Amino acid sequence: MLNQRTVAGIPDMAQVLGALVGAGGRAAAPVAQRTAGLDAIADSAARLPRRSRVYFEEWDEPMISGVGWVSELIRIADGEDCFPELAGAQAARYRVIADPAQATAAQS
């Protein structure tokens, strides 16, 4: 129930969690602040002179990358995910990088 898979799902999950602990009303302000913060990050990043290539590793053995919501955060910050094709796979077994040289090559 609380395993969000998208950035858009994070505020919804926070609201649900707030309601579950009897603090639904108090959850609204921090949720709105975080959402506004992401908007500010996107605006600021859009003014940067170049995009950064970002390699995110969820796990090291085996090397697992491509978490969907992390890839979204990279894009929000105007970064370029090294393995965007892996972001759509929910199961980690479909996001394994078999050859460590792929990770190194993807960053250059």
Contacts in CASP RR format, 6 or more apart in sequence:
PFRMAT RR
TARGET T0000
AUTHOR 0000-0000-0000
METHOD contacts of the structure
MODEL  1
MLNQRTVAGIPDMAQVLGALVGAGGRAAAPVAQRTAGLDAIADSAARLPR
RSRVYFEEWDEPMISGVGWVSELIRIADGEDCFPELAGAQAARYRVIADP
AQATAAQS
1 16 0 8 1.000
2 13 0 8 1.000
2 16 0 8 1.000
2 17 0 8 1.000
4 10 0 8 1.000
4 12 0 8 1.000
4 13 0 8 1.000
4 69 0 8 1.000
5 68 0 8 1.000
5 69 0 8 1.000
5 90 0 8 1.000
6 68 0 8 1.000
6 69 0 8 1.000
6 72 0 8 1.000
7 38 0 8 1.000
7 69 0 8 1.000
7 72 0 8 1.000
7 73 0 8 1.000
7 76 0 8 1.000
9 69 0 8 1.000
10 34 0 8 1.000
10 69 0 8 1.000
11 31 0 8 1.000
11 34 0 8 1.000
11 35 0 8 1.000
14 27 0 8 1.000
14 30 0 8 1.000
14 31 0 8 1.000
14 34 0 8 1.000
15 24 0 8 1.000
15 27 0 8 1.000
15 28 0 8 1.000
15 31 0 8 1.000
17 27 0 8 1.000
18 24 0 8 1.000
18 25 0 8 1.000
18 26 0 8 1.000
18 27 0 8 1.000
19 27 0 8 1.000
38 76 0 8 1.000
41 76 0 8 1.000
41 77 0 8 1.000
42 76 0 8 1.000
42 77 0 8 1.000
42 78 0 8 1.000
45 76 0 8 1.000
45 77 0 8 1.000
45 78 0 8 1.000
45 79 0 8 1.000
46 78 0 8 1.000
48 78 0 8 1.000
51 78 0 8 1.000
51 79 0 8 1.000
51 80 0 8 1.000
52 78 0 8 1.000
52 79 0 8 1.000
52 80 0 8 1.000
53 79 0 8 1.000
53 80 0 8 1.000
53 82 0 8 1.000
53 106 0 8 1.000
53 107 0 8 1.000
54 74 0 8 1.000
54 79 0 8 1.000
54 80 0 8 1.000
54 81 0 8 1.000
54 82 0 8 1.000
55 65 0 8 1.000
55 82 0 8 1.000
55 83 0 8 1.000
55 103 0 8 1.000
55 106 0 8 1.000
55 107 0 8 1.000
56 65 0 8 1.000
56 66 0 8 1.000
56 67 0 8 1.000
56 70 0 8 1.000
56 71 0 8 1.000
56 74 0 8 1.000
56 81 0 8 1.000
56 82 0 8 1.000
57 63 0 8 1.000
57 64 0 8 1.000
57 65 0 8 1.000
57 103 0 8 1.000
58 64 0 8 1.000
58 65 0 8 1.000
58 66 0 8 1.000
58 67 0 8 1.000
58 70 0 8 1.000
58 92 0 8 1.000
58 95 0 8 1.000
59 92 0 8 1.000
62 96 0 8 1.000
62 97 0 8 1.000
62 98 0 8 1.000
63 96 0 8 1.000
63 97 0 8 1.000
63 98 0 8 1.000
63 100 0 8 1.000
63 103 0 8 1.000
64 92 0 8 1.000
64 95 0 8 1.000
64 96 0 8 1.000
64 97 0 8 1.000
65 82 0 8 1.000
65 83 0 8 1.000
65 86 0 8 1.000
65 95 0 8 1.000
65 97 0 8 1.000
65 103 0 8 1.000
66 81 0 8 1.000
66 83 0 8 1.000
66 84 0 8 1.000
66 86 0 8 1.000
66 87 0 8 1.000
66 88 0 8 1.000
66 89 0 8 1.000
66 95 0 8 1.000
67 87 0 8 1.000
67 95 0 8 1.000
68 87 0 8 1.000
68 88 0 8 1.000
70 87 0 8 1.000
71 81 0 8 1.000
71 84 0 8 1.000
71 86 0 8 1.000
71 87 0 8 1.000
71 88 0 8 1.000
72 87 0 8 1.000
74 80 0 8 1.000
74 81 0 8 1.000
75 81 0 8 1.000
81 87 0 8 1.000
82 103 0 8 1.000
82 106 0 8 1.000
82 107 0 8 1.000
83 95 0 8 1.000
83 97 0 8 1.000
83 106 0 8 1.000
86 94 0 8 1.000
86 95 0 8 1.000
89 95 0 8 1.000
97 103 0 8 1.000
END
